[in-house]
């Protein structure tokens, strides 16, 4: 079943997750000192929901590595956000072009095969690949490029502006508005 267990993030991606999030619970003092920059997210689950979308939109996938660091997302946080996670999972599967699935196969994988362990594993592998890719983008943009609060605020404004332009968000709003006027 989808999103029914704790999630373990490994390697450099765990470090990126910590650098982008306010640390929770049992974070060591070393981690608290090492990741003291301005935080983009309040919790790990928020990053786990946003990063796959960023990865998908920018066409960037990556994989966990074998570095020592790890971070976890507890089932309680996953359960609270299961509906959002499933929605994003389905969005990723339906939008992906790298698996070369037919539209029917994508629909089956996203909606009808939730109890098929093999299909879910394949879907989660895709979700996590986009999560890692999106996490790398967010880390590069907001940790590597920002050293002061002013850098962070300026980069956030630039990133959102660039994203808005690249995704043609204003054009979509105009198109939706014109459709509603008809």
C-alpha positions as CSV (number, residue, x, y, z in Angstrom):
1,X,0.0,0.0,0.0
2,X,1.1,3.6,-0.6
3,X,2.7,5.6,2.1
4,X,2.0,3.2,4.9
5,X,5.4,3.1,6.6
6,X,8.2,5.4,7.9
7,X,10.3,6.9,5.1
8,X,14.1,6.8,5.4
9,X,16.1,9.3,3.4
10,X,19.8,8.4,2.9
11,X,23.1,9.9,2.0
12,X,23.7,13.4,0.8
13,X,19.9,13.7,0.2
14,X,19.4,13.4,4.0
15,X,21.9,16.2,4.5
16,X,20.1,18.3,1.9
17,X,16.7,17.6,3.6
18,X,18.2,18.7,7.0
19,X,19.7,21.8,5.4
20,X,16.4,22.9,4.0
21,X,14.2,22.1,7.0
22,X,13.9,23.1,10.6
23,X,15.2,20.1,12.5
24,X,12.9,18.1,14.6
25,X,13.1,15.7,17.5
26,X,16.3,13.9,18.0
27,X,18.6,16.0,15.8
28,X,22.1,15.9,17.2
29,X,23.9,19.2,18.3
30,X,26.3,18.6,15.4
31,X,23.5,18.6,12.9
32,X,21.9,21.7,14.5
33,X,25.2,23.6,14.2
34,X,26.0,22.3,10.7
35,X,22.6,23.2,9.3
36,X,22.0,26.6,10.8
37,X,21.1,28.5,7.6
38,X,17.7,30.1,6.9
39,X,15.2,27.3,6.5
40,X,12.9,27.0,3.5
41,X,10.6,24.4,5.1
42,X,9.3,23.8,8.6
43,X,9.3,20.0,8.4
44,X,10.6,17.1,6.4
45,X,7.2,16.0,5.1
46,X,6.7,19.3,3.4
47,X,10.0,18.9,1.5
48,X,9.0,15.3,0.6
49,X,5.8,16.7,-1.0
50,X,7.3,19.7,-2.8
51,X,10.7,18.3,-4.1
52,X,9.2,15.7,-6.4
53,X,7.1,18.3,-8.1
54,X,10.2,20.5,-8.6
55,X,12.1,17.5,-9.9
56,X,9.3,16.6,-12.3
57,X,8.9,20.2,-13.6
58,X,12.6,20.6,-14.2
59,X,13.0,17.1,-15.5
60,X,15.6,16.1,-12.9
61,X,15.9,12.7,-11.3
62,X,18.6,11.4,-9.0
63,X,19.2,8.5,-6.7
64,X,20.2,8.0,-3.1
65,X,23.9,7.4,-2.5
66,X,25.8,5.4,0.1
67,X,27.0,8.3,2.3
68,X,26.4,7.8,6.1
69,X,23.8,10.5,6.8
70,X,20.2,9.6,7.2
71,X,16.9,11.3,8.1
72,X,13.5,9.9,8.7
73,X,9.9,10.9,8.2
74,X,7.7,9.2,10.8
75,X,4.4,7.4,9.9
76,X,2.4,9.9,11.9
77,X,3.5,12.8,9.6
78,X,2.9,10.6,6.5
79,X,-0.6,9.5,7.7
80,X,-1.6,13.2,8.2
81,X,-0.5,13.9,4.7
82,X,-1.4,10.7,2.9
83,X,-4.1,12.2,0.6
84,X,-1.6,14.9,-0.5
85,X,1.2,12.3,-1.0
86,X,-1.1,10.1,-3.1
87,X,-2.1,13.0,-5.2
88,X,1.5,14.0,-5.9
89,X,2.4,10.3,-6.5
90,X,-0.3,10.1,-9.1
91,X,0.7,13.5,-10.6
92,X,4.3,12.2,-11.0
93,X,3.2,9.0,-12.6
94,X,0.7,10.6,-15.0
95,X,3.2,13.3,-16.0
96,X,6.4,11.3,-16.4
97,X,7.6,10.4,-19.8
98,X,10.8,8.6,-18.9
99,X,9.2,5.2,-18.2
100,X,7.7,5.1,-21.7
101,X,4.3,3.9,-20.4
102,X,1.1,4.3,-22.4
103,X,-1.6,6.5,-21.1
104,X,-3.6,3.5,-20.1
105,X,-0.6,2.0,-18.2
106,X,0.0,5.3,-16.4
107,X,-3.6,5.4,-15.3
108,X,-3.5,1.8,-14.1
109,X,-0.3,2.4,-12.2
110,X,-1.6,5.6,-10.7
111,X,-5.1,4.5,-9.7
112,X,-5.8,0.8,-10.1
113,X,-2.6,-1.0,-9.0
114,X,-2.3,0.3,-5.4
115,X,-2.4,-3.2,-4.0
116,X,0.2,-4.5,-6.6
117,X,3.5,-4.5,-4.7
118,X,5.6,-4.5,-7.9
119,X,3.7,-1.6,-9.4
120,X,3.8,0.4,-6.2
121,X,7.6,-0.2,-5.9
122,X,8.1,1.0,-9.5
123,X,6.0,4.1,-8.8
124,X,7.7,4.9,-5.6
125,X,11.1,4.5,-7.3
126,X,10.0,7.1,-9.8
127,X,8.6,9.4,-7.0
128,X,11.8,9.1,-5.0
129,X,14.0,9.8,-8.1
130,X,12.1,13.0,-8.7
131,X,12.2,13.8,-5.0
132,X,16.0,13.4,-5.0
133,X,16.3,15.5,-8.2
134,X,14.1,18.2,-6.8
135,X,15.9,18.2,-3.5
136,X,19.2,18.8,-5.3
137,X,17.7,21.8,-7.1
138,X,16.3,23.3,-3.9
139,X,19.6,22.7,-2.1
140,X,21.6,24.3,-4.9
141,X,19.3,27.3,-5.0
142,X,18.7,28.0,-1.4
143,X,21.7,26.5,0.6
144,X,24.7,26.7,-1.7
145,X,23.8,30.1,-3.2
146,X,22.6,31.8,0.0
147,X,24.9,32.9,2.9
148,X,22.8,35.7,4.4
149,X,19.2,36.3,5.1
150,X,19.2,38.9,2.4
151,X,20.6,36.4,-0.1
152,X,17.9,33.9,0.8
153,X,15.1,36.5,0.4
154,X,16.5,37.7,-2.9
155,X,17.0,34.1,-4.2
156,X,13.5,33.1,-3.1
157,X,12.0,36.1,-5.0
158,X,14.1,35.3,-8.1
159,X,13.3,31.6,-8.0
160,X,9.6,32.2,-7.7
161,X,9.7,34.8,-10.5
162,X,11.7,32.5,-12.8
163,X,9.4,29.6,-12.0
164,X,6.3,31.7,-12.7
165,X,7.8,32.8,-16.1
166,X,9.1,29.3,-17.1
167,X,5.7,27.7,-16.2
168,X,3.8,30.5,-17.9
169,X,1.6,30.8,-14.8
170,X,0.1,34.2,-15.8
171,X,-0.8,32.7,-19.2
172,X,-2.6,29.8,-17.6
173,X,-4.6,32.1,-15.4
174,X,-5.6,34.2,-18.5
175,X,-6.6,31.0,-20.4
176,X,-8.7,29.7,-17.5
177,X,-10.3,33.1,-17.2
178,X,-11.2,33.2,-20.9
179,X,-12.6,29.7,-20.7
180,X,-14.8,30.7,-17.7
181,X,-16.1,33.8,-19.6
182,X,-17.4,31.7,-22.4
